Amino acid sequence: EAGVAQSPRYKIIEKRQSVAFWCNPISGHATLYWYQQILGQGPKLLIQFQNNGVVDDSQLPKDRFSAERLKGVDSTLKIQPAKLEDSAVYLCASSPIRGVENTIYFGEGSWLTVV
Amino acid sequence: GNSVTQMEGPVTLSEEAFLTINCTYTATGYPSLFWYVQYPGEGLQLLLKATKADDKGSNKGFEATYRKETTSFHLEKGSVQVSDSAVYFCALNQAGTALIFGKGTTLSVSS
């Protein structure tokens, strides 16, 4: 079974520029998450989708971050304009809609450096 | 709200030493509990999980028991190896919700 795919793996941009990250979840997984992991901290949820609807975006800085999952499969996270404090790993994760196990599977992450 | 607190690192051990990483949680209801591991330069991997009180999760020699009375889920391994060097995250979730993570504990094992 293929895992969660993310791209690009690494990105360096200047502040005030924009960047987009792409995620393809595990096939059949209805729930998709974007997390931000700043160096030395645990991952923090940015947004959760159920199919193509947003379940939780309460911690997404909406003045500069946006995310979409138009067809309920892959997703894009965009940052515009980027700030220095956005330097982090952006993790995409997915989980199945059914079942009691609630296991969430993570991609390898997209490492962003803002200079 | 729900939260996870885990012991601060780094934890430095010699090979074959016993490992304990403490994790406690605050949650309403009955969350599922997880340990994730992050090896250098890699993404998060599920190490083990427990979905109800008194369940024991185990994998690769690691164990953790869901203790409702102490709201804890401590990670243990009887004999660590150099290859266990990584960052370990305790996490919880409840049905349909996203994972909430602790800050992570760095383990460094030397030969």
HADDOCK unambig.tbl for C-alpha pairs under 7 A between the chains (distance, minus, plus):
assign (segid A and resid 41 and name CA) (segid B and resid 103 and name CA) 4.83 0.50 0.50
assign (segid A and resid 41 and name CA) (segid B and resid 104 and name CA) 6.57 0.50 0.50
assign (segid A and resid 42 and name CA) (segid B and resid 101 and name CA) 5.63 0.50 0.50
assign (segid A and resid 42 and name CA) (segid B and resid 102 and name CA) 5.64 0.50 0.50
assign (segid A and resid 42 and name CA) (segid B and resid 103 and name CA) 4.23 0.50 0.50
assign (segid A and resid 42 and name CA) (segid B and resid 104 and name CA) 5.77 0.50 0.50
assign (segid A and resid 43 and name CA) (segid B and resid 101 and name CA) 6.28 0.50 0.50
assign (segid A and resid 102 and name CA) (segid B and resid 95 and name CA) 6.44 0.50 0.50
assign (segid A and resid 106 and name CA) (segid B and resid 43 and name CA) 6.76 0.50 0.50
assign (segid A and resid 106 and name CA) (segid B and resid 44 and name CA) 5.92 0.50 0.50
assign (segid A and resid 106 and name CA) (segid B and resid 45 and name CA) 6.90 0.50 0.50
assign (segid A and resid 107 and name CA) (segid B and resid 43 and name CA) 6.07 0.50 0.50
assign (segid A and resid 108 and name CA) (segid B and resid 42 and name CA) 5.76 0.50 0.50
assign (segid A and resid 108 and name CA) (segid B and resid 43 and name CA) 3.89 0.50 0.50
assign (segid A and resid 108 and name CA) (segid B and resid 44 and name CA) 6.99 0.50 0.50
assign (segid A and resid 109 and name CA) (segid B and resid 43 and name CA) 5.94 0.50 0.50
